[in-house]
Amino acid sequence: MKRNVLITGGSSGIGRACVARFVAAGDQVWFTYRSGRERADRIVAEHAAAGGQVAAFELDQGDWASHRRLAERLPGPVNVLVNNAAVGSRTVERYVPGPAARQASAFLQINSVGPLWLTQDVLPGMIERGYGKIVNIASVGGGIAAFPGFHVADGMSKAALAYLTRHLAAELAHEPVEVFAVCPGAVQTTMLEASTLAGLSQPQRSALEARLPGGRLLRPEEVAAVVWWLTSPDAVILHGAVIDASRGLGVHPGLLTGTGPDAGRSVGPPVESLA
């Protein structure tokens, strides 16, 4: 069955990889972006040239008026929702320059309230039609473990997504809609680049990567493969699962923070200078 798939934040990173994965499976994909219309148009053109069905829609996630405009513009019902768009500890500054208190509110509004609104928009139709998949992209930080030194409101916003997933799963236990959360670890994205990697020298960056599980950053395509699989029939029994997709960083956060038993072999800056 060709599905209508809505992916937020689909013009870069994990979102862009999800767009490509669902298009490759033959789904019709709609993705949102906040800025960079030219980049979004290029992505649409690239997939269209290969025979894919893709459209891009502007969304200022967490802004009610923008959410209402998106709801009016979508060309059809949503069968699969991937709540991916978010801000991180540095990218939030582009959205809300100024006092840290305002940025803390923005984390929750964009990363938590925005996905809640989208879910509330599409869920009734999914139930009525007898089919629906919702995947919330949270983070290992907040969704699975605590990482001291990183922005507390960022972790809170991702923990809220994990809770949203479990709460919805409980309410939908007898409905034909499955809900999941995926909590990636250190993924090679522009968000991680801005929050952590950009401030490192090459030796520091190499040292950071070396102490991650597997000795490397994760690729967006790896996360996208998990997201796509969760929307397949085989994943039904994982309804309500909050999945640690960090290759083990969630069970050993000291590899990143330098507070675990392997801290002695860590080189490079402490986490405070990474966040």
C-alpha positions in Angstrom: 0.0 0.0 0.0 1.4 3.4 -0.9 1.1 5.6 2.1 1.1 9.3 2.7 4.1 10.0 5.0 4.6 13.3 6.8 8.1 13.9 8.1 8.9 17.1 10.0 12.4 18.6 9.6 13.0 16.7 6.4 15.5 18.9 4.7 18.6 17.8 6.6 20.1 15.2 8.8 17.9 12.3 10.0 14.8 13.9 8.5 16.3 14.0 5.1 17.5 10.4 5.4 14.0 9.4 6.4 12.5 11.2 3.3 14.9 9.2 1.1 14.1 5.9 2.8 10.3 6.2 2.6 10.5 7.4 -1.0 12.6 4.4 -1.9 9.9 2.2 -0.4 7.3 3.7 -2.8 5.5 6.0 -0.3 4.3 9.5 -1.1 6.3 11.8 1.2 5.6 15.3 2.5 8.2 16.9 4.6 8.4 20.2 6.4 11.2 22.8 6.7 11.4 26.0 8.6 13.9 27.9 6.4 16.0 27.2 3.4 13.3 26.9 0.7 15.9 26.5 -2.0 17.3 23.4 -0.3 13.9 22.0 0.2 13.1 22.5 -3.5 16.3 20.8 -4.5 15.4 17.7 -2.5 11.9 17.6 -4.1 13.4 17.9 -7.6 16.0 15.2 -6.9 13.4 12.7 -5.9 11.0 13.7 -8.6 13.7 13.2 -11.2 14.0 9.6 -9.9 10.3 9.0 -10.0 9.6 9.7 -6.3 6.5 11.6 -5.0 7.7 14.3 -2.7 6.4 17.7 -1.6 7.8 20.3 0.9 5.8 22.5 3.2 7.0 25.3 5.4 6.4 24.9 9.1 7.5 27.0 12.1 7.1 24.1 14.5 5.5 25.1 17.8 3.8 28.2 16.3 0.1 27.6 16.3 -0.7 29.7 13.2 1.9 27.9 11.2 0.5 24.5 12.3 -2.9 25.6 11.1 -1.5 26.6 7.7 0.2 23.3 7.3 -3.0 21.4 8.2 -4.9 23.4 5.5 -2.2 22.8 2.8 -1.6 19.1 3.2 -3.1 17.4 0.1 -4.5 14.4 1.8 -4.7 12.3 5.0 -1.6 11.3 6.8 -0.9 7.6 7.2 2.5 7.8 8.8 3.8 10.7 10.9 7.5 11.1 11.8 8.0 13.8 14.4 11.6 14.6 13.7 12.0 18.4 13.7 13.7 19.8 16.7 16.3 22.3 18.0 19.4 21.6 19.9 21.6 23.4 22.4 23.1 25.6 19.7 20.5 25.7 17.0 18.0 27.0 19.4 19.9 30.3 19.4 19.0 30.8 15.8 15.3 30.5 16.7 15.3 32.4 19.9 18.2 34.8 20.4 18.5 36.4 23.8 18.0 35.2 27.4 18.6 31.6 28.3 15.1 31.5 30.0 13.4 32.2 26.6 15.5 29.4 25.0 14.4 27.0 27.7 10.8 27.7 26.8 11.6 27.3 23.1 13.0 23.8 23.6 9.7 22.6 25.1 7.5 24.5 22.6 9.3 23.3 19.5 10.5 19.8 20.6 7.5 18.8 22.6 4.4 20.9 22.1 4.8 21.0 18.3 4.9 17.2 17.9 1.9 16.9 20.3 -0.1 19.3 18.1 0.8 17.4 14.9 -0.1 14.1 16.5 -3.5 15.5 17.7 -4.2 16.7 14.2 -3.6 13.4 12.4 -4.6 10.8 15.0 -8.4 11.0 14.7 -8.2 10.4 11.0 -5.8 7.4 11.5 -8.2 5.8 13.9 -11.2 6.4 11.6 -9.4 4.9 8.6 -8.1 1.9 10.6 -4.4 2.5 10.0 -1.7 4.7 11.4 2.0 4.8 12.4 3.6 7.6 14.6 7.3 7.7 15.2 8.7 10.3 17.5 12.4 11.1 17.1 13.6 11.9 20.6 17.3 11.5 21.8 19.4 9.3 23.9 19.9 12.5 26.0 16.6 12.8 27.9 14.8 9.9 26.2 17.1 7.3 27.7 19.9 8.7 29.9 21.1 12.0 31.4 24.1 13.8 30.1 25.4 16.3 32.6 26.7 19.5 31.0 24.2 19.5 28.2 21.2 21.9 28.2 18.7 20.6 30.8 15.7 21.9 28.8 16.8 20.0 25.7 16.8 16.8 27.7 13.5 17.6 29.3 11.9 18.2 25.8 13.2 14.8 24.6 12.0 13.1 27.8 8.6 14.6 27.1 8.5 12.9 23.7 9.3 9.6 25.3 6.4 10.1 27.7 4.1 11.1 24.9 4.9 7.9 23.1 4.1 5.7 26.2 0.9 7.7 27.0 -0.4 7.4 23.5 0.4 3.8 23.3 -1.6 3.1 26.4 -4.6 5.0 25.1 -4.3 3.3 21.7 -3.8 -0.2 23.0 -7.0 -1.4 21.2 -6.8 0.9 18.2 -5.2 0.2 14.8 -2.5 2.9 15.3 1.1 2.1 16.5 3.3 4.7 18.3 7.1 4.4 18.8 9.9 6.6 19.9 13.5 6.4 18.6 16.3 7.8 20.7 19.4 8.3 18.5 22.9 8.8 20.0 25.7 10.8 18.4 24.6 11.1 14.8 26.5 13.0 12.1 24.1 15.9 11.6 24.2 19.7 11.4 22.7 19.9 14.8 25.5 17.8 16.4 28.0 19.8 14.4 26.7 23.1 15.8 26.3 22.0 19.4 29.4 19.9 19.8 31.8 19.3 16.9 32.3 22.8 15.5 34.2 23.9 18.6 36.7 21.1 18.5 40.1 20.8 16.9 40.6 17.8 14.7 42.5 15.9 17.4 39.8 16.6 19.9 37.1 15.5 17.4 39.0 12.3 16.6 39.3 11.6 20.4 35.6 12.2 20.9 34.6 9.9 18.1 37.1 7.2 19.3 35.4 7.0 22.7 31.9 6.6 21.2 30.5 3.1 20.8 32.1 1.5 17.8 34.5 4.4 17.6 32.4 6.5 15.3 29.4 8.7 14.8 26.2 7.2 13.6 24.9 7.9 10.1 21.5 9.5 9.6 20.7 6.6 7.2 21.1 4.1 10.0 18.5 5.9 12.1 16.2 6.3 9.0 16.3 2.5 8.5 15.1 1.9 12.0 12.3 4.5 11.6 11.1 2.9 8.4 11.2 -0.6 9.8 9.0 0.6 12.8 6.3 1.5 10.3 6.3 -2.0 8.8 3.9 -4.8 9.9 6.8 -6.6 11.6 7.2 -3.9 14.3 3.6 -4.1 15.6 4.7 -5.9 18.8 6.9 -2.9 19.7 3.9 -0.6 20.0 4.8 1.9 22.8 8.5 1.1 22.8 11.1 3.9 23.5 14.0 2.5 21.5 17.6 3.2 22.4 19.2 3.7 19.0 22.6 4.9 20.2 24.6 1.8 19.7 25.0 1.5 23.5 25.7 5.1 24.5 22.5 5.2 26.4 23.6 2.4 28.7 27.1 3.9 29.0 26.8 7.7 28.8 30.2 8.0 30.5 31.8 7.3 27.2 30.7 10.8 26.1 30.7 12.7 29.4 34.0 11.3 30.7 32.4 10.3 34.0 32.2 6.5 33.5 34.8 3.8 34.2 36.4 4.4 30.8 37.0 8.1 31.6 40.7 7.5 32.1 41.2 6.6 28.5 39.3 9.7 27.2 41.2 12.6 25.8 40.0 15.9 24.6 37.8 18.5 26.3 35.3 17.8 29.1 31.7 17.7 28.2 31.1 21.3 29.5 33.0 22.6 26.5 31.1 20.4 24.1 27.6 21.3 25.0 
